[in-house]
Amino acid sequence: MESATLTILGGLIGYGLGVLLALGVSALPVMPFHASFSFGGFSLAFGVSTVVGLVFGVMPANAASRKDLIEIIR
């Protein structure tokens, strides 16, 4: 649960900050381009972020759950 929550919130916050930064940079008068955003770009960024976060959050938790608690305490 923790890795899913952190991954989803991190992905949303990261994408939001990226959008704001891109809009800020493209608003400068010396820039020859304007930022554009699509649902495909959002879904790709959010999907990759979610998969990476869940894989690296679940793998250590799974390995830790297989250990004997008595051996860890000693």
mmCIF file of the N, C-alpha and C atoms, coordinates in Angstrom:
data_MODEL
# 
_entry.id   MODEL 
# 
loop_
_atom_site.group_PDB 
_atom_site.id 
_atom_site.type_symbol 
_atom_site.label_atom_id 
_atom_site.label_alt_id 
_atom_site.label_comp_id 
_atom_site.label_asym_id 
_atom_site.label_entity_id 
_atom_site.label_seq_id 
_atom_site.pdbx_PDB_ins_code 
_atom_site.Cartn_x 
_atom_site.Cartn_y 
_atom_site.Cartn_z 
_atom_site.occupancy 
_atom_site.B_iso_or_equiv 
_atom_site.pdbx_formal_charge 
_atom_site.auth_seq_id 
_atom_site.auth_comp_id 
_atom_site.auth_asym_id 
_atom_site.auth_atom_id 
_atom_site.pdbx_PDB_model_num 
ATOM 1   N N  . MET A 1 1  ? 0.818  -1.191  0.000   1.00 0.00 ? 1  MET A N  1 
ATOM 2   C CA . MET A 1 1  ? 0.000  0.000   0.000   1.00 0.00 ? 1  MET A CA 1 
ATOM 3   C C  . MET A 1 1  ? 0.864  1.259   0.000   1.00 0.00 ? 1  MET A C  1 
ATOM 4   N N  . GLU A 1 2  ? 1.921  1.198   0.778   1.00 0.00 ? 2  GLU A N  1 
ATOM 5   C CA . GLU A 1 2  ? 2.778  2.385   0.879   1.00 0.00 ? 2  GLU A CA 1 
ATOM 6   C C  . GLU A 1 2  ? 3.439  2.701   -0.457  1.00 0.00 ? 2  GLU A C  1 
ATOM 7   N N  . SER A 1 3  ? 3.971  1.690   -1.112  1.00 0.00 ? 3  SER A N  1 
ATOM 8   C CA . SER A 1 3  ? 4.645  1.954   -2.376  1.00 0.00 ? 3  SER A CA 1 
ATOM 9   C C  . SER A 1 3  ? 3.654  2.402   -3.440  1.00 0.00 ? 3  SER A C  1 
ATOM 10  N N  . ALA A 1 4  ? 2.434  1.879   -3.429  1.00 0.00 ? 4  ALA A N  1 
ATOM 11  C CA . ALA A 1 4  ? 1.424  2.308   -4.400  1.00 0.00 ? 4  ALA A CA 1 
ATOM 12  C C  . ALA A 1 4  ? 1.030  3.761   -4.163  1.00 0.00 ? 4  ALA A C  1 
ATOM 13  N N  . THR A 1 5  ? 0.829  4.128   -2.913  1.00 0.00 ? 5  THR A N  1 
ATOM 14  C CA . THR A 1 5  ? 0.448  5.507   -2.586  1.00 0.00 ? 5  THR A CA 1 
ATOM 15  C C  . THR A 1 5  ? 1.549  6.484   -2.963  1.00 0.00 ? 5  THR A C  1 
ATOM 16  N N  . LEU A 1 6  ? 2.770  6.163   -2.578  1.00 0.00 ? 6  LEU A N  1 
ATOM 17  C CA . LEU A 1 6  ? 3.889  7.055   -2.888  1.00 0.00 ? 6  LEU A CA 1 
ATOM 18  C C  . LEU A 1 6  ? 4.125  7.163   -4.389  1.00 0.00 ? 6  LEU A C  1 
ATOM 19  N N  . THR A 1 7  ? 3.973  6.064   -5.088  1.00 0.00 ? 7  THR A N  1 
ATOM 20  C CA . THR A 1 7  ? 4.181  6.056   -6.527  1.00 0.00 ? 7  THR A CA 1 
ATOM 21  C C  . THR A 1 7  ? 3.133  6.892   -7.243  1.00 0.00 ? 7  THR A C  1 
ATOM 22  N N  . ILE A 1 8  ? 1.877  6.703   -6.888  1.00 0.00 ? 8  ILE A N  1 
ATOM 23  C CA . ILE A 1 8  ? 0.803  7.444   -7.544  1.00 0.00 ? 8  ILE A CA 1 
ATOM 24  C C  . ILE A 1 8  ? 0.900  8.929   -7.243  1.00 0.00 ? 8  ILE A C  1 
ATOM 25  N N  . LEU A 1 9  ? 1.100  9.277   -5.978  1.00 0.00 ? 9  LEU A N  1 
ATOM 26  C CA . LEU A 1 9  ? 1.223  10.700  -5.628  1.00 0.00 ? 9  LEU A CA 1 
ATOM 27  C C  . LEU A 1 9  ? 2.463  11.325  -6.267  1.00 0.00 ? 9  LEU A C  1 
ATOM 28  N N  . GLY A 1 10 ? 3.559  10.601  -6.258  1.00 0.00 ? 10 GLY A N  1 
ATOM 29  C CA . GLY A 1 10 ? 4.784  11.111  -6.880  1.00 0.00 ? 10 GLY A CA 1 
ATOM 30  C C  . GLY A 1 10 ? 4.633  11.308  -8.373  1.00 0.00 ? 10 GLY A C  1 
ATOM 31  N N  . GLY A 1 11 ? 3.956  10.379  -9.037  1.00 0.00 ? 11 GLY A N  1 
ATOM 32  C CA . GLY A 1 11 ? 3.717  10.511  -10.471 1.00 0.00 ? 11 GLY A CA 1 
ATOM 33  C C  . GLY A 1 11 ? 2.844  11.708  -10.798 1.00 0.00 ? 11 GLY A C  1 
ATOM 34  N N  . LEU A 1 12 ? 1.786  11.902  -10.026 1.00 0.00 ? 12 LEU A N  1 
ATOM 35  C CA . LEU A 1 12 ? 0.889  13.045  -10.262 1.00 0.00 ? 12 LEU A CA 1 
ATOM 36  C C  . LEU A 1 12 ? 1.571  14.377  -9.975  1.00 0.00 ? 12 LEU A C  1 
ATOM 37  N N  . ILE A 1 13 ? 2.295  14.439  -8.874  1.00 0.00 ? 13 ILE A N  1 
ATOM 38  C CA . ILE A 1 13 ? 3.001  15.681  -8.527  1.00 0.00 ? 13 ILE A CA 1 
ATOM 39  C C  . ILE A 1 13 ? 4.100  15.975  -9.547  1.00 0.00 ? 13 ILE A C  1 
ATOM 40  N N  . GLY A 1 14 ? 4.847  14.955  -9.950  1.00 0.00 ? 14 GLY A N  1 
ATOM 41  C CA . GLY A 1 14 ? 5.909  15.145  -10.936 1.00 0.00 ? 14 GLY A CA 1 
ATOM 42  C C  . GLY A 1 14 ? 5.379  15.606  -12.277 1.00 0.00 ? 14 GLY A C  1 
ATOM 43  N N  . TYR A 1 15 ? 4.282  15.016  -12.726 1.00 0.00 ? 15 TYR A N  1 
ATOM 44  C CA . TYR A 1 15 ? 3.707  15.429  -14.000 1.00 0.00 ? 15 TYR A CA 1 
ATOM 45  C C  . TYR A 1 15 ? 3.154  16.848  -13.902 1.00 0.00 ? 15 TYR A C  1 
ATOM 46  N N  . GLY A 1 16 ? 2.519  17.165  -12.790 1.00 0.00 ? 16 GLY A N  1 
ATOM 47  C CA . GLY A 1 16 ? 1.995  18.523  -12.600 1.00 0.00 ? 16 GLY A CA 1 
ATOM 48  C C  . GLY A 1 16 ? 3.101  19.572  -12.601 1.00 0.00 ? 16 GLY A C  1 
ATOM 49  N N  . LEU A 1 17 ? 4.190  19.295  -11.913 1.00 0.00 ? 17 LEU A N  1 
ATOM 50  C CA . LEU A 1 17 ? 5.314  20.231  -11.902 1.00 0.00 ? 17 LEU A CA 1 
ATOM 51  C C  . LEU A 1 17 ? 5.957  20.348  -13.278 1.00 0.00 ? 17 LEU A C  1 
ATOM 52  N N  . GLY A 1 18 ? 6.001  19.243  -14.007 1.00 0.00 ? 18 GLY A N  1 
ATOM 53  C CA . GLY A 1 18 ? 6.538  19.281  -15.373 1.00 0.00 ? 18 GLY A CA 1 
ATOM 54  C C  . GLY A 1 18 ? 5.684  20.139  -16.291 1.00 0.00 ? 18 GLY A C  1 
ATOM 55  N N  . VAL A 1 19 ? 4.376  20.022  -16.145 1.00 0.00 ? 19 VAL A N  1 
ATOM 56  C CA . VAL A 1 19 ? 3.459  20.845  -16.957 1.00 0.00 ? 19 VAL A CA 1 
ATOM 57  C C  . VAL A 1 19 ? 3.646  22.317  -16.620 1.00 0.00 ? 19 VAL A C  1 
ATOM 58  N N  . LEU A 1 20 ? 3.702  22.640  -15.343 1.00 0.00 ? 20 LEU A N  1 
ATOM 59  C CA . LEU A 1 20 ? 3.887  24.036  -14.944 1.00 0.00 ? 20 LEU A CA 1 
ATOM 60  C C  . LEU A 1 20 ? 5.218  24.586  -15.439 1.00 0.00 ? 20 LEU A C  1 
ATOM 61  N N  . LEU A 1 21 ? 6.271  23.812  -15.337 1.00 0.00 ? 21 LEU A N  1 
ATOM 62  C CA . LEU A 1 21 ? 7.581  24.258  -15.809 1.00 0.00 ? 21 LEU A CA 1 
ATOM 63  C C  . LEU A 1 21 ? 7.576  24.448  -17.320 1.00 0.00 ? 21 LEU A C  1 
ATOM 64  N N  . ALA A 1 22 ? 6.970  23.531  -18.048 1.00 0.00 ? 22 ALA A N  1 
ATOM 65  C CA . ALA A 1 22 ? 6.916  23.649  -19.505 1.00 0.00 ? 22 ALA A CA 1 
ATOM 66  C C  . ALA A 1 22 ? 6.095  24.860  -19.924 1.00 0.00 ? 22 ALA A C  1 
ATOM 67  N N  . LEU A 1 23 ? 4.991  25.109  -19.250 1.00 0.00 ? 23 LEU A N  1 
ATOM 68  C CA . LEU A 1 23 ? 4.180  26.288  -19.568 1.00 0.00 ? 23 LEU A CA 1 
ATOM 69  C C  . LEU A 1 23 ? 4.938  27.579  -19.253 1.00 0.00 ? 23 LEU A C  1 
ATOM 70  N N  . GLY A 1 24 ? 5.670  27.570  -18.141 1.00 0.00 ? 24 GLY A N  1 
ATOM 71  C CA . GLY A 1 24 ? 6.459  28.747  -17.781 1.00 0.00 ? 24 GLY A CA 1 
ATOM 72  C C  . GLY A 1 24 ? 7.561  29.035  -18.778 1.00 0.00 ? 24 GLY A C  1 
ATOM 73  N N  . VAL A 1 25 ? 8.246  28.003  -19.223 1.00 0.00 ? 25 VAL A N  1 
ATOM 74  C CA . VAL A 1 25 ? 9.335  28.185  -20.190 1.00 0.00 ? 25 VAL A CA 1 
ATOM 75  C C  . VAL A 1 25 ? 8.775  28.606  -21.545 1.00 0.00 ? 25 VAL A C  1 
ATOM 76  N N  . SER A 1 26 ? 7.679  27.994  -21.960 1.00 0.00 ? 26 SER A N  1 
ATOM 77  C CA . SER A 1 26 ? 7.130  28.337  -23.272 1.00 0.00 ? 26 SER A CA 1 
ATOM 78  C C  . SER A 1 26 ? 6.475  29.715  -23.284 1.00 0.00 ? 26 SER A C  1 
ATOM 79  N N  . ALA A 1 27 ? 6.190  30.279  -22.120 1.00 0.00 ? 27 ALA A N  1 
ATOM 80  C CA . ALA A 1 27 ? 5.605  31.617  -22.052 1.00 0.00 ? 27 ALA A CA 1 
ATOM 81  C C  . ALA A 1 27 ? 6.654  32.718  -22.234 1.00 0.00 ? 27 ALA A C  1 
ATOM 82  N N  . LEU A 1 28 ? 7.919  32.352  -22.133 1.00 0.00 ? 28 LEU A N  1 
ATOM 83  C CA . LEU A 1 28 ? 8.974  33.342  -22.329 1.00 0.00 ? 28 LEU A CA 1 
ATOM 84  C C  . LEU A 1 28 ? 8.945  33.833  -23.781 1.00 0.00 ? 28 LEU A C  1 
ATOM 85  N N  . PRO A 1 29 ? 9.125  35.120  -23.987 1.00 0.00 ? 29 PRO A N  1 
ATOM 86  C CA . PRO A 1 29 ? 9.013  35.644  -25.359 1.00 0.00 ? 29 PRO A CA 1 
ATOM 87  C C  . PRO A 1 29 ? 10.141 35.207  -26.293 1.00 0.00 ? 29 PRO A C  1 
ATOM 88  N N  . VAL A 1 30 ? 11.258 34.755  -25.773 1.00 0.00 ? 30 VAL A N  1 
ATOM 89  C CA . VAL A 1 30 ? 12.379 34.373  -26.635 1.00 0.00 ? 30 VAL A CA 1 
ATOM 90  C C  . VAL A 1 30 ? 12.305 32.920  -27.104 1.00 0.00 ? 30 VAL A C  1 
ATOM 91  N N  . MET A 1 31 ? 11.340 32.149  -26.590 1.00 0.00 ? 31 MET A N  1 
ATOM 92  C CA . MET A 1 31 ? 11.212 30.748  -26.969 1.00 0.00 ? 31 MET A CA 1 
ATOM 93  C C  . MET A 1 31 ? 10.403 30.617  -28.250 1.00 0.00 ? 31 MET A C  1 
ATOM 94  N N  . PRO A 1 32 ? 10.918 29.872  -29.227 1.00 0.00 ? 32 PRO A N  1 
ATOM 95  C CA . PRO A 1 32 ? 10.203 29.741  -30.501 1.00 0.00 ? 32 PRO A CA 1 
ATOM 96  C C  . PRO A 1 32 ? 9.137  28.635  -30.505 1.00 0.00 ? 32 PRO A C  1 
ATOM 97  N N  . PHE A 1 33 ? 8.818  28.050  -29.352 1.00 0.00 ? 33 PHE A N  1 
ATOM 98  C CA . PHE A 1 33 ? 7.852  26.954  -29.298 1.00 0.00 ? 33 PHE A CA 1 
ATOM 99  C C  . PHE A 1 33 ? 6.874  27.169  -28.152 1.00 0.00 ? 33 PHE A C  1 
ATOM 100 N N  . HIS A 1 34 ? 5.809  26.418  -28.192 1.00 0.00 ? 34 HIS A N  1 
ATOM 101 C CA . HIS A 1 34 ? 4.820  26.441  -27.121 1.00 0.00 ? 34 HIS A CA 1 
ATOM 102 C C  . HIS A 1 34 ? 4.588  25.009  -26.652 1.00 0.00 ? 34 HIS A C  1 
ATOM 103 N N  . ALA A 1 35 ? 4.399  24.851  -25.374 1.00 0.00 ? 35 ALA A N  1 
ATOM 104 C CA . ALA A 1 35 ? 4.190  23.524  -24.800 1.00 0.00 ? 35 ALA A CA 1 
ATOM 105 C C  . ALA A 1 35 ? 2.804  23.002  -25.161 1.00 0.00 ? 35 ALA A C  1 
ATOM 106 N N  . SER A 1 36 ? 2.732  21.723  -25.439 1.00 0.00 ? 36 SER A N  1 
ATOM 107 C CA . SER A 1 36 ? 1.445  21.073  -25.656 1.00 0.00 ? 36 SER A CA 1 
ATOM 108 C C  . SER A 1 36 ? 1.436  19.763  -24.884 1.00 0.00 ? 36 SER A C  1 
ATOM 109 N N  . PHE A 1 37 ? 0.275  19.353  -24.437 1.00 0.00 ? 37 PHE A N  1 
ATOM 110 C CA . PHE A 1 37 ? 0.153  18.172  -23.597 1.00 0.00 ? 37 PHE A CA 1 
ATOM 111 C C  . PHE A 1 37 ? -0.943 17.280  -24.146 1.00 0.00 ? 37 PHE A C  1 
ATOM 112 N N  . SER A 1 38 ? -0.740 15.981  -24.011 1.00 0.00 ? 38 SER A N  1 
ATOM 113 C CA . SER A 1 38 ? -1.735 15.028  -24.493 1.00 0.00 ? 38 SER A CA 1 
ATOM 114 C C  . SER A 1 38 ? -1.984 13.971  -23.424 1.00 0.00 ? 38 SER A C  1 
ATOM 115 N N  . PHE A 1 39 ? -3.099 13.314  -23.561 1.00 0.00 ? 39 PHE A N  1 
ATOM 116 C CA . PHE A 1 39 ? -3.412 12.237  -22.628 1.00 0.00 ? 39 PHE A CA 1 
ATOM 117 C C  . PHE A 1 39 ? -2.447 11.070  -22.815 1.00 0.00 ? 39 PHE A C  1 
ATOM 118 N N  . GLY A 1 40 ? -1.981 10.838  -24.040 1.00 0.00 ? 40 GLY A N  1 
ATOM 119 C CA . GLY A 1 40 ? -1.021 9.771   -24.293 1.00 0.00 ? 40 GLY A CA 1 
ATOM 120 C C  . GLY A 1 40 ? 0.289  9.993   -23.561 1.00 0.00 ? 40 GLY A C  1 
ATOM 121 N N  . GLY A 1 41 ? 0.771  11.222  -23.562 1.00 0.00 ? 41 GLY A N  1 
ATOM 122 C CA . GLY A 1 41 ? 1.999  11.542  -22.837 1.00 0.00 ? 41 GLY A CA 1 
ATOM 123 C C  . GLY A 1 41 ? 1.832  11.380  -21.338 1.00 0.00 ? 41 GLY A C  1 
ATOM 124 N N  . PHE A 1 42 ? 0.683  11.824  -20.848 1.00 0.00 ? 42 PHE A N  1 
ATOM 125 C CA . PHE A 1 42 ? 0.410  11.672  -19.417 1.00 0.00 ? 42 PHE A CA 1 
ATOM 126 C C  . PHE A 1 42 ? 0.337  10.199  -19.033 1.00 0.00 ? 42 PHE A C  1 
ATOM 127 N N  . SER A 1 43 ? -0.382 9.403   -19.823 1.00 0.00 ? 43 SER A N  1 
ATOM 128 C CA . SER A 1 43 ? -0.538 7.992   -19.480 1.00 0.00 ? 43 SER A CA 1 
ATOM 129 C C  . SER A 1 43 ? 0.791  7.242   -19.560 1.00 0.00 ? 43 SER A C  1 
ATOM 130 N N  . LEU A 1 44 ? 1.642  7.596   -20.514 1.00 0.00 ? 44 LEU A N  1 
ATOM 131 C CA . LEU A 1 44 ? 2.955  6.961   -20.605 1.00 0.00 ? 44 LEU A CA 1 
ATOM 132 C C  . LEU A 1 44 ? 3.811  7.307   -19.390 1.00 0.00 ? 44 LEU A C  1 
ATOM 133 N N  . ALA A 1 45 ? 3.876  8.585   -19.040 1.00 0.00 ? 45 ALA A N  1 
ATOM 134 C CA . ALA A 1 45 ? 4.691  9.011   -17.894 1.00 0.00 ? 45 ALA A CA 1 
ATOM 135 C C  . ALA A 1 45 ? 4.154  8.416   -16.593 1.00 0.00 ? 45 ALA A C  1 
ATOM 136 N N  . PHE A 1 46 ? 2.854  8.456   -16.430 1.00 0.00 ? 46 PHE A N  1 
ATOM 137 C CA . PHE A 1 46 ? 2.248  7.934   -15.212 1.00 0.00 ? 46 PHE A CA 1 
ATOM 138 C C  . PHE A 1 46 ? 2.391  6.416   -15.136 1.00 0.00 ? 46 PHE A C  1 
ATOM 139 N N  . GLY A 1 47 ? 2.242  5.738   -16.261 1.00 0.00 ? 47 GLY A N  1 
ATOM 140 C CA . GLY A 1 47 ? 2.377  4.281   -16.283 1.00 0.00 ? 47 GLY A CA 1 
ATOM 141 C C  . GLY A 1 47 ? 3.786  3.820   -15.951 1.00 0.00 ? 47 GLY A C  1 
ATOM 142 N N  . VAL A 1 48 ? 4.774  4.459   -16.547 1.00 0.00 ? 48 VAL A N  1 
ATOM 143 C CA . VAL A 1 48 ? 6.170  4.092   -16.266 1.00 0.00 ? 48 VAL A CA 1 
ATOM 144 C C  . VAL A 1 48 ? 6.505  4.368   -14.801 1.00 0.00 ? 48 VAL A C  1 
ATOM 145 N N  . SER A 1 49 ? 6.070  5.504   -14.297 1.00 0.00 ? 49 SER A N  1 
ATOM 146 C CA . SER A 1 49 ? 6.313  5.847   -12.894 1.00 0.00 ? 49 SER A CA 1 
ATOM 147 C C  . SER A 1 49 ? 5.670  4.828   -11.963 1.00 0.00 ? 49 SER A C  1 
ATOM 148 N N  . THR A 1 50 ? 4.453  4.425   -12.267 1.00 0.00 ? 50 THR A N  1 
ATOM 149 C CA . THR A 1 50 ? 3.735  3.468   -11.429 1.00 0.00 ? 50 THR A CA 1 
ATOM 150 C C  . THR A 1 50 ? 4.397  2.097   -11.453 1.00 0.00 ? 50 THR A C  1 
ATOM 151 N N  . VAL A 1 51 ? 4.774  1.634   -12.626 1.00 0.00 ? 51 VAL A N  1 
ATOM 152 C CA . VAL A 1 51 ? 5.406  0.310   -12.731 1.00 0.00 ? 51 VAL A CA 1 
ATOM 153 C C  . VAL A 1 51 ? 6.736  0.280   -11.987 1.00 0.00 ? 51 VAL A C  1 
ATOM 154 N N  . VAL A 1 52 ? 7.555  1.295   -12.185 1.00 0.00 ? 52 VAL A N  1 
ATOM 155 C CA . VAL A 1 52 ? 8.864  1.334   -11.513 1.00 0.00 ? 52 VAL A CA 1 
ATOM 156 C C  . VAL A 1 52 ? 8.688  1.405   -10.002 1.00 0.00 ? 52 VAL A C  1 
ATOM 157 N N  . GLY A 1 53 ? 7.788  2.267   -9.546  1.00 0.00 ? 53 GLY A N  1 
ATOM 158 C CA . GLY A 1 53 ? 7.563  2.399   -8.103  1.00 0.00 ? 53 GLY A CA 1 
ATOM 159 C C  . GLY A 1 53 ? 7.034  1.128   -7.474  1.00 0.00 ? 53 GLY A C  1 
ATOM 160 N N  . LEU A 1 54 ? 6.105  0.466   -8.148  1.00 0.00 ? 54 LEU A N  1 
ATOM 161 C CA . LEU A 1 54 ? 5.545  -0.761  -7.581  1.00 0.00 ? 54 LEU A CA 1 
ATOM 162 C C  . LEU A 1 54 ? 6.555  -1.901  -7.588  1.00 0.00 ? 54 LEU A C  1 
ATOM 163 N N  . VAL A 1 55 ? 7.318  -2.030  -8.661  1.00 0.00 ? 55 VAL A N  1 
ATOM 164 C CA . VAL A 1 55 ? 8.311  -3.106  -8.713  1.00 0.00 ? 55 VAL A CA 1 
ATOM 165 C C  . VAL A 1 55 ? 9.351  -2.926  -7.614  1.00 0.00 ? 55 VAL A C  1 
ATOM 166 N N  . PHE A 1 56 ? 9.874  -1.709  -7.464  1.00 0.00 ? 56 PHE A N  1 
ATOM 167 C CA . PHE A 1 56 ? 10.922 -1.492  -6.462  1.00 0.00 ? 56 PHE A CA 1 
ATOM 168 C C  . PHE A 1 56 ? 10.364 -1.296  -5.063  1.00 0.00 ? 56 PHE A C  1 
ATOM 169 N N  . GLY A 1 57 ? 9.050  -1.236  -4.912  1.00 0.00 ? 57 GLY A N  1 
ATOM 170 C CA . GLY A 1 57 ? 8.445  -1.208  -3.594  1.00 0.00 ? 57 GLY A CA 1 
ATOM 171 C C  . GLY A 1 57 ? 8.003  -2.579  -3.133  1.00 0.00 ? 57 GLY A C  1 
ATOM 172 N N  . VAL A 1 58 ? 7.532  -3.404  -4.075  1.00 0.00 ? 58 VAL A N  1 
ATOM 173 C CA . VAL A 1 58 ? 7.010  -4.723  -3.717  1.00 0.00 ? 58 VAL A CA 1 
ATOM 174 C C  . VAL A 1 58 ? 8.136  -5.747  -3.570  1.00 0.00 ? 58 VAL A C  1 
ATOM 175 N N  . MET A 1 59 ? 9.158  -5.667  -4.382  1.00 0.00 ? 59 MET A N  1 
ATOM 176 C CA . MET A 1 59 ? 10.239 -6.652  -4.316  1.00 0.00 ? 59 MET A CA 1 
ATOM 177 C C  . MET A 1 59 ? 10.909 -6.700  -2.941  1.00 0.00 ? 59 MET A C  1 
ATOM 178 N N  . PRO A 1 60 ? 11.336 -5.579  -2.365  1.00 0.00 ? 60 PRO A N  1 
ATOM 179 C CA . PRO A 1 60 ? 11.947 -5.661  -1.024  1.00 0.00 ? 60 PRO A CA 1 
ATOM 180 C C  . PRO A 1 60 ? 10.955 -6.103  0.055   1.00 0.00 ? 60 PRO A C  1 
ATOM 181 N N  . ALA A 1 61 ? 9.694  -5.670  -0.072  1.00 0.00 ? 61 ALA A N  1 
ATOM 182 C CA . ALA A 1 61 ? 8.692  -6.071  0.917   1.00 0.00 ? 61 ALA A CA 1 
ATOM 183 C C  . ALA A 1 61 ? 8.438  -7.577  0.842   1.00 0.00 ? 61 ALA A C  1 
ATOM 184 N N  . ASN A 1 62 ? 8.410  -8.114  -0.351  1.00 0.00 ? 62 ASN A N  1 
ATOM 185 C CA . ASN A 1 62 ? 8.213  -9.549  -0.528  1.00 0.00 ? 62 ASN A CA 1 
ATOM 186 C C  . ASN A 1 62 ? 9.390  -10.329 0.044   1.00 0.00 ? 62 ASN A C  1 
ATOM 187 N N  . ALA A 1 63 ? 10.603 -9.847  -0.206  1.00 0.00 ? 63 ALA A N  1 
ATOM 188 C CA . ALA A 1 63 ? 11.786 -10.531 0.332   1.00 0.00 ? 63 ALA A CA 1 
ATOM 189 C C  . ALA A 1 63 ? 11.814 -10.457 1.853   1.00 0.00 ? 63 ALA A C  1 
ATOM 190 N N  . ALA A 1 64 ? 11.406 -9.332  2.415   1.00 0.00 ? 64 ALA A N  1 
ATOM 191 C CA . ALA A 1 64 ? 11.409 -9.194  3.871   1.00 0.00 ? 64 ALA A CA 1 
ATOM 192 C C  . ALA A 1 64 ? 10.324 -10.049 4.514   1.00 0.00 ? 64 ALA A C  1 
ATOM 193 N N  . SER A 1 65 ? 9.226  -10.257 3.821   1.00 0.00 ? 65 SER A N  1 
ATOM 194 C CA . SER A 1 65 ? 8.140  -11.060 4.403   1.00 0.00 ? 65 SER A CA 1 
ATOM 195 C C  . SER A 1 65 ? 8.478  -12.540 4.463   1.00 0.00 ? 65 SER A C  1 
ATOM 196 N N  . ARG A 1 66 ? 9.448  -12.980 3.716   1.00 0.00 ? 66 ARG A N  1 
ATOM 197 C CA . ARG A 1 66 ? 9.835  -14.396 3.705   1.00 0.00 ? 66 ARG A CA 1 
ATOM 198 C C  . ARG A 1 66 ? 10.827 -14.740 4.811   1.00 0.00 ? 66 ARG A C  1 
ATOM 199 N N  . LYS A 1 67 ? 11.392 -13.749 5.458   1.00 0.00 ? 67 LYS A N  1 
ATOM 200 C CA . LYS A 1 67 ? 12.383 -14.007 6.500   1.00 0.00 ? 67 LYS A CA 1 
ATOM 201 C C  . LYS A 1 67 ? 11.705 -14.366 7.814   1.00 0.00 ? 67 LYS A C  1 
ATOM 202 N N  . ASP A 1 68 ? 12.408 -15.124 8.620   1.00 0.00 ? 68 ASP A N  1 
ATOM 203 C CA . ASP A 1 68 ? 11.910 -15.530 9.928   1.00 0.00 ? 68 ASP A CA 1 
ATOM 204 C C  . ASP A 1 68 ? 12.115 -14.384 10.919  1.00 0.00 ? 68 ASP A C  1 
ATOM 205 N N  . LEU A 1 69 ? 11.040 -13.982 11.567  1.00 0.00 ? 69 LEU A N  1 
ATOM 206 C CA . LEU A 1 69 ? 11.124 -12.841 12.484  1.00 0.00 ? 69 LEU A CA 1 
ATOM 207 C C  . LEU A 1 69 ? 12.042 -13.109 13.675  1.00 0.00 ? 69 LEU A C  1 
ATOM 208 N N  . ILE A 1 70 ? 12.077 -14.325 14.149  1.00 0.00 ? 70 ILE A N  1 
ATOM 209 C CA . ILE A 1 70 ? 12.947 -14.656 15.271  1.00 0.00 ? 70 ILE A CA 1 
ATOM 210 C C  . ILE A 1 70 ? 14.415 -14.465 14.891  1.00 0.00 ? 70 ILE A C  1 
ATOM 211 N N  . GLU A 1 71 ? 14.786 -14.844 13.691  1.00 0.00 ? 71 GLU A N  1 
ATOM 212 C CA . GLU A 1 71 ? 16.162 -14.675 13.227  1.00 0.00 ? 71 GLU A CA 1 
ATOM 213 C C  . GLU A 1 71 ? 16.500 -13.192 13.049  1.00 0.00 ? 71 GLU A C  1 
ATOM 214 N N  . ILE A 1 72 ? 15.545 -12.407 12.621  1.00 0.00 ? 72 ILE A N  1 
ATOM 215 C CA . ILE A 1 72 ? 15.801 -10.968 12.445  1.00 0.00 ? 72 ILE A CA 1 
ATOM 216 C C  . ILE A 1 72 ? 16.025 -10.289 13.785  1.00 0.00 ? 72 ILE A C  1 
ATOM 217 N N  . ILE A 1 73 ? 15.254 -10.670 14.795  1.00 0.00 ? 73 ILE A N  1 
ATOM 218 C CA . ILE A 1 73 ? 15.361 -10.061 16.127  1.00 0.00 ? 73 ILE A CA 1 
ATOM 219 C C  . ILE A 1 73 ? 16.695 -10.397 16.785  1.00 0.00 ? 73 ILE A C  1 
ATOM 220 N N  . ARG A 1 74 ? 17.225 -11.605 16.565  1.00 0.00 ? 74 ARG A N  1 
ATOM 221 C CA . ARG A 1 74 ? 18.497 -12.005 17.182  1.00 0.00 ? 74 ARG A CA 1 
ATOM 222 C C  . ARG A 1 74 ? 19.570 -11.219 16.589  1.00 0.00 ? 74 ARG A C  1 
# 
